[in-house]
């Protein structure tokens, strides 16, 4: 796709200075805290890394850390901040520029729904994962009652769709839910968002949405360029069985490969 026609993902990505509600801060910190725990002594790739907000947490644990994204602006921002501490690569998830079995841990946080051909991306993630490797996807849950799709998104996989796609590649998949839906509070907010969406009043950038959030949540927390330990409290996660997942706003999908069989 010509660069002039590529969606401006930098307008939709959490970057330095973006204000977050307490819940959004928990969502961001929680996924990187889990990833950091899994990254200890591992070769790690994050697909859709943006400017590398979580790289401080990940980099203290990983033996090797590489970030990939389609946005040159986001990658340049990460390179300027980290000054060569980590590698940033412009890439497409459907064609990863790495050898087979190059990584022990592959992360894809709130990014898979922007990928035009996620089936190809699943296969590529499978290819670059080593034996006993782990792939972690964290997404907004499209089966949740207050779900609203992001601009430029193509398809949000449900928990069962993740299970099927990764299972077909020989991956053992577990799914966890986080941030239980509060029917009263979240229902009111969902109705308000949907009304604004129908009226065309929902901003299409995170900066614009932050102005609306101030009206709802009051004081917000500004994102630092690098997430510190303890940035937010950790929200609990709960295992979810196969079938529709209605009661959680976020799903964590963790796929593990066996010692004897690399993903292929």
LOVEX-194318 format. One line per field, with one value per residue (C-alpha): x, y, z; residue in three letters. Coordinates in steps of 0.02 Angstrom, whole numbers, plus 50000, padded with zeros to 5 digits. Each point is the difference from the previous one (the first is absolute). Layout:
N
east	c(X, ...) $
north	c(Y, ...) $
up	c(Z, ...) $
residu	c(ALA, ...) $
REM end
This chain:
264
east	c(50000, 50071, 50055, 49881, 49852, 50057, 49889, 50081, 50017, 50102, 49834, 49925, 50150, 50036, 50152, 50090, 49887, 49834, 49882, 49926, 49861, 50046, 49923, 50094, 50162, 49965, 49966, 50163, 50108, 49923, 50043, 50181, 50021, 49945, 50114, 50148, 49973, 49999, 50151, 50131, 50152, 49903, 50016, 49848, 49910, 49857, 49893, 49912, 50120, 49966, 50133, 50044, 49908, 50025, 50181, 50070, 49907, 50035, 50181, 50051, 49948, 50029, 50165, 49949, 49858, 49942, 49852, 49910, 49866, 49934, 50010, 50167, 49950, 49972, 50159, 50103, 49926, 50054, 50173, 50026, 49948, 50093, 50157, 50050, 49956, 49878, 49970, 49851, 49951, 49868, 49904, 49836, 49930, 49957, 50183, 50120, 50182, 50074, 50065, 49902, 49998, 50082, 49899, 49941, 49862, 49894, 49883, 49856, 49904, 49846, 50066, 49935, 49837, 50095, 50087, 49914, 50045, 50014, 49999, 50167, 50061, 49955, 50102, 50147, 49995, 49997, 50151, 50111, 49956, 50125, 49954, 49918, 49965, 49858, 49890, 49893, 49856, 49904, 49847, 49839, 49866, 49878, 49869, 49988, 49843, 50089, 50118, 50032, 50122, 50150, 50017, 50098, 49969, 49968, 49942, 49999, 50025, 49892, 50077, 49940, 50066, 50171, 49987, 49956, 50131, 50143, 49942, 50007, 50185, 50032, 49997, 49930, 49889, 49934, 49888, 49975, 49881, 50033, 49901, 49827, 49858, 49906, 49824, 49941, 50153, 50067, 49825, 49973, 50170, 49970, 49835, 50083, 50143, 49881, 49895, 50155, 50058, 49836, 50009, 50177, 50066, 50124, 50177, 50105, 50161, 50050, 50040, 49825, 49921, 50097, 49906, 49836, 50069, 50040, 49815, 49957, 50145, 50071, 50186, 50100, 50177, 50122, 50103, 50189, 50113, 50045, 49884, 50076, 49972, 49841, 49926, 49827, 49921, 49987, 49825, 49960, 49976, 49887, 50007, 49856, 49931, 49965, 49844, 49944, 50086, 49873, 50055, 50178, 50058, 50173, 50060, 50175, 50042, 50156, 50062, 50139, 50097, 50063, 50181, 49994, 49906, 50033, 49851, 49987) $
north	c(50000, 50172, 50095, 50142, 49878, 49905, 50031, 50114, 49873, 50126, 50092, 49843, 49939, 50036, 50114, 50119, 50130, 49918, 50013, 49837, 49957, 49891, 49849, 50032, 50017, 49832, 49920, 50064, 49960, 49829, 49930, 50059, 49938, 49827, 50009, 50052, 49850, 49885, 50086, 49951, 49934, 49992, 50067, 50113, 50077, 50124, 50023, 50168, 50069, 50183, 50107, 49862, 50058, 49832, 49976, 50059, 49861, 49870, 50048, 49973, 49817, 49949, 49940, 50077, 50122, 50052, 50113, 50002, 50117, 50065, 50183, 50086, 50145, 49887, 49902, 50160, 50061, 49840, 50006, 50180, 49962, 49835, 50055, 49829, 49899, 49896, 49960, 50074, 49931, 50056, 49845, 49921, 49866, 49896, 49988, 50005, 50030, 49872, 49822, 49850, 49974, 50169, 50045, 49918, 50127, 50096, 50137, 50082, 50124, 50090, 49984, 49842, 50083, 50122, 49861, 49973, 49814, 49936, 49819, 50033, 50090, 49851, 49889, 50119, 50010, 49810, 49994, 50115, 49919, 49877, 49834, 50033, 50176, 50111, 50120, 50124, 50100, 50128, 50081, 50087, 49866, 50018, 49892, 50120, 50106, 50168, 49960, 50133, 49968, 50112, 50102, 49908, 49831, 49851, 49858, 49970, 49816, 49924, 49885, 49848, 50068, 50019, 49822, 49933, 50098, 49960, 49823, 49962, 50043, 49878, 50127, 49961, 50148, 50069, 50153, 50116, 50143, 50163, 50155, 49930, 50096, 50108, 49995, 50163, 50111, 49930, 49989, 50187, 50040, 49882, 50082, 50171, 49944, 49921, 50157, 50104, 49874, 50008, 50189, 49995, 50085, 49868, 50065, 49886, 50033, 49957, 50181, 50051, 49861, 50055, 50165, 49904, 49885, 50149, 50042, 49823, 49946, 50166, 49994, 49890, 49930, 50053, 49863, 50007, 49949, 49841, 49907, 49989, 49860, 50034, 50117, 49932, 49868, 49827, 49942, 49816, 49880, 49848, 49846, 49989, 49841, 49978, 50089, 50182, 50116, 50131, 50062, 50062, 50154, 49931, 49827, 49930, 49861, 49899, 49870, 49878, 49886, 49829, 49952, 49874, 50096, 50175, 50096, 49978) $
up	c(50000, 49956, 50155, 49960, 50011, 50154, 50152, 50127, 50139, 50098, 50030, 50079, 50099, 50182, 49999, 50117, 50077, 49954, 50151, 50064, 50120, 50148, 49914, 49837, 50098, 50082, 49831, 49927, 50149, 50029, 49830, 50009, 50179, 49943, 49849, 50107, 50113, 49848, 49918, 50129, 49906, 49835, 49823, 49983, 49852, 50019, 49844, 49997, 50130, 49961, 50085, 50122, 50156, 50083, 49950, 50167, 50089, 49866, 49971, 50181, 49983, 49818, 49928, 49833, 49964, 49827, 49960, 49835, 49933, 49834, 50054, 49965, 50113, 50150, 49969, 49985, 50163, 50087, 49924, 50057, 50177, 50027, 49904, 49937, 50156, 49896, 49817, 49907, 49829, 49877, 49951, 49950, 50113, 49847, 49949, 50147, 49948, 50119, 49986, 50062, 50190, 50030, 50156, 50161, 50035, 49875, 50060, 49908, 50107, 49934, 49823, 49915, 49948, 49890, 49900, 49831, 49991, 50176, 49940, 49915, 50155, 50111, 49885, 50006, 50189, 50000, 49886, 50104, 50167, 50072, 50083, 50169, 49938, 50058, 49903, 50095, 49928, 50102, 49921, 50037, 50006, 49854, 50089, 50146, 50011, 49998, 49856, 49867, 49857, 49972, 49838, 49863, 50083, 49887, 50114, 50187, 50038, 50134, 50129, 49904, 49836, 50081, 50066, 49827, 49903, 50118, 50035, 49814, 50008, 50142, 50141, 50172, 50041, 50164, 50013, 50147, 50025, 50091, 50047, 50035, 49924, 50124, 49927, 50076, 49983, 49836, 49927, 50023, 49926, 49855, 49956, 50006, 49887, 49875, 49991, 49969, 49870, 49904, 50002, 49934, 50156, 50059, 49967, 49891, 50097, 50177, 50036, 49949, 50101, 50153, 50000, 50012, 50135, 50110, 50002, 50057, 50110, 50061, 50034, 49881, 50008, 49864, 49921, 50026, 49855, 50095, 50119, 50175, 50124, 50097, 49869, 50043, 50109, 49923, 49956, 50031, 49856, 49994, 49890, 49876, 49923, 49813, 49942, 49993, 50124, 50050, 50170, 49974, 49905, 49962, 49947, 50025, 49878, 50040, 49877, 50044, 49884, 50051, 50028, 49858, 49868, 49941, 49930, 49812) $
residu	c(UNK, UNK, UNK, UNK, UNK, UNK, UNK, UNK, UNK, UNK, UNK, UNK, UNK, UNK, UNK, UNK, UNK, UNK, UNK, UNK, UNK, UNK, UNK, UNK, UNK, UNK, UNK, UNK, UNK, UNK, UNK, UNK, UNK, UNK, UNK, UNK, UNK, UNK, UNK, UNK, UNK, UNK, UNK, UNK, UNK, UNK, UNK, UNK, UNK, UNK, UNK, UNK, UNK, UNK, UNK, UNK, UNK, UNK, UNK, UNK, UNK, UNK, UNK, UNK, UNK, UNK, UNK, UNK, UNK, UNK, UNK, UNK, UNK, UNK, UNK, UNK, UNK, UNK, UNK, UNK, UNK, UNK, UNK, UNK, UNK, UNK, UNK, UNK, UNK, UNK, UNK, UNK, UNK, UNK, UNK, UNK, UNK, UNK, UNK, UNK, UNK, UNK, UNK, UNK, UNK, UNK, UNK, UNK, UNK, UNK, UNK, UNK, UNK, UNK, UNK, UNK, UNK, UNK, UNK, UNK, UNK, UNK, UNK, UNK, UNK, UNK, UNK, UNK, UNK, UNK, UNK, UNK, UNK, UNK, UNK, UNK, UNK, UNK, UNK, UNK, UNK, UNK, UNK, UNK, UNK, UNK, UNK, UNK, UNK, UNK, UNK, UNK, UNK, UNK, UNK, UNK, UNK, UNK, UNK, UNK, UNK, UNK, UNK, UNK, UNK, UNK, UNK, UNK, UNK, UNK, UNK, UNK, UNK, UNK, UNK, UNK, UNK, UNK, UNK, UNK, UNK, UNK, UNK, UNK, UNK, UNK, UNK, UNK, UNK, UNK, UNK, UNK, UNK, UNK, UNK, UNK, UNK, UNK, UNK, UNK, UNK, UNK, UNK, UNK, UNK, UNK, UNK, UNK, UNK, UNK, UNK, UNK, UNK, UNK, UNK, UNK, UNK, UNK, UNK, UNK, UNK, UNK, UNK, UNK, UNK, UNK, UNK, UNK, UNK, UNK, UNK, UNK, UNK, UNK, UNK, UNK, UNK, UNK, UNK, UNK, UNK, UNK, UNK, UNK, UNK, UNK, UNK, UNK, UNK, UNK, UNK, UNK, UNK, UNK, UNK, UNK, UNK, UNK, UNK, UNK, UNK, UNK, UNK, UNK) $
REM end
